[in-house]
Protein backbone atom coordinates (compact mmCIF):
# COMPACT_ATOMS: atom_id res chain seq x y z
CA UNK A 1 0.00 0.00 0.00
CA UNK A 2 1.48 3.29 -1.08
CA UNK A 3 0.15 6.21 0.92
CA UNK A 4 1.22 9.68 -0.15
CA UNK A 5 0.41 12.88 1.70
CA UNK A 6 1.16 15.01 -1.36
CA UNK A 7 -1.86 17.10 -2.39
CA UNK A 8 -0.06 19.34 -4.88
CA UNK A 9 -1.13 20.22 -8.39
CA UNK A 10 0.46 19.19 -11.66
CA UNK A 11 3.06 21.63 -12.97
CA UNK A 12 3.49 22.31 -16.69
CA UNK A 13 6.72 24.00 -17.76
CA UNK A 14 6.90 25.32 -21.32
CA UNK A 15 9.74 26.92 -23.30
CA UNK A 16 12.44 24.87 -21.57
CA UNK A 17 14.68 25.50 -24.57
CA UNK A 18 15.00 29.15 -23.48
CA UNK A 19 16.78 28.34 -20.22
CA UNK A 20 19.82 30.56 -19.63
CA UNK A 21 22.63 30.06 -17.12
CA UNK A 22 24.92 32.74 -15.76
CA UNK A 23 28.65 33.05 -16.19
CA UNK A 24 30.60 30.41 -18.07
CA UNK A 25 28.27 27.56 -17.06
CA UNK A 26 27.05 27.05 -20.62
CA UNK A 27 30.59 25.96 -21.61
CA UNK A 28 31.76 24.40 -18.33
CA UNK A 29 28.73 22.63 -16.82
CA UNK A 30 28.41 18.90 -17.48
CA UNK A 31 25.79 16.34 -16.49
CA UNK A 32 27.21 12.99 -15.37
CA UNK A 33 25.40 9.66 -15.36
CA UNK A 34 26.43 6.02 -15.23
CA UNK A 35 25.10 3.34 -17.57
CA UNK A 36 25.51 0.56 -15.02
CA UNK A 37 28.25 -1.21 -16.97
CA UNK A 38 31.96 -1.17 -16.03
CA UNK A 39 33.51 2.02 -17.36
CA UNK A 40 30.07 3.36 -18.19
CA UNK A 41 30.37 6.86 -16.74
CA UNK A 42 29.14 9.38 -19.32
CA UNK A 43 29.36 13.17 -19.34
CA UNK A 44 27.09 15.39 -21.43
CA UNK A 45 27.92 19.11 -21.73
CA UNK A 46 25.19 21.65 -20.95
CA UNK A 47 25.23 23.07 -24.50
CA UNK A 48 24.70 19.63 -26.09
CA UNK A 49 21.90 18.71 -23.68
CA UNK A 50 20.19 22.05 -24.30
CA UNK A 51 20.36 21.52 -28.06
CA UNK A 52 19.10 17.93 -28.01
CA UNK A 53 16.80 17.57 -24.96
CA UNK A 54 16.22 20.93 -23.23
CA UNK A 55 13.48 19.56 -20.99
CA UNK A 56 16.03 17.29 -19.27
CA UNK A 57 17.84 20.33 -17.85
CA UNK A 58 14.73 21.48 -15.97
CA UNK A 59 13.80 17.95 -14.89
CA UNK A 60 17.29 17.28 -13.48
CA UNK A 61 17.35 20.63 -11.65
CA UNK A 62 13.98 20.00 -10.00
CA UNK A 63 14.75 16.32 -9.27
CA UNK A 64 17.89 17.26 -7.35
CA UNK A 65 15.84 19.59 -5.12
CA UNK A 66 13.20 16.96 -4.28
CA UNK A 67 13.35 14.68 -1.26
CA UNK A 68 15.08 11.39 -2.07
CA UNK A 69 12.16 9.10 -1.12
CA UNK A 70 8.79 7.83 -2.37
CA UNK A 71 7.11 11.18 -1.84
CA UNK A 72 9.77 13.01 -3.87
CA UNK A 73 9.41 10.57 -6.76
CA UNK A 74 5.63 10.92 -6.63
CA UNK A 75 5.85 14.72 -6.69
CA UNK A 76 8.27 14.60 -9.62
CA UNK A 77 5.76 12.54 -11.59
CA UNK A 78 3.47 15.60 -11.53
CA UNK A 79 6.04 17.71 -13.38
CA UNK A 80 5.53 18.04 -17.15
CA UNK A 81 8.26 19.86 -19.10
CA UNK A 82 8.13 20.83 -22.78
CA UNK A 83 10.86 22.44 -24.87
CA UNK A 84 8.48 24.63 -26.88
CA UNK A 85 5.35 26.64 -26.16
CA UNK A 86 2.94 23.83 -27.13
CA UNK A 87 1.70 21.20 -24.67
CA UNK A 88 -1.10 18.58 -24.75
CA UNK A 89 -2.73 19.69 -21.47
CA UNK A 90 -5.10 22.37 -22.79
CA UNK A 91 -8.17 20.28 -21.90
CA UNK A 92 -7.24 20.55 -18.21
CA UNK A 93 -7.40 24.38 -18.44
CA UNK A 94 -4.04 25.17 -16.81
CA UNK A 95 -3.60 28.57 -15.17
CA UNK A 96 -0.51 30.62 -16.02
CA UNK A 97 1.88 31.54 -13.23
CA UNK A 98 4.11 34.45 -14.18
CA UNK A 99 7.65 34.53 -12.83
CA UNK A 100 9.51 37.83 -12.96
CA UNK A 101 12.85 37.81 -14.73
CA UNK A 102 15.86 39.69 -13.32
CA UNK A 103 16.93 40.99 -16.74
Steps between C-alpha positions, in 0.01 A plus 500: 500500500648829392367792700607847393419820685575713194198709397680724251393588149659397173760744369543568128823669393518632144784660302770295673724563200532865609678419826804722559781450751729768636873531457695236312267215601378449144854391401617344828197323651468127434238244599642165612319167501603136513367232266541222755774323305871504594655819367156634417530850645377752242522879498273722291583872470227754578504642145447156341220408741329834438517447124374141505270464805442836673226363724755273672681804642189615688407147608849433641506835683163437665577132573814594692295733723236237584515272802673171419208271595163373375332835553766683297464256211122535513522880494742488207249294303271806506757711315449533123773682305487597132773661291262719299187701572259219403376237746220238492337611828263768368193291589593527869484883477836579663544840664809705415739592779723791405854508635686830487834498323801688641607630158 
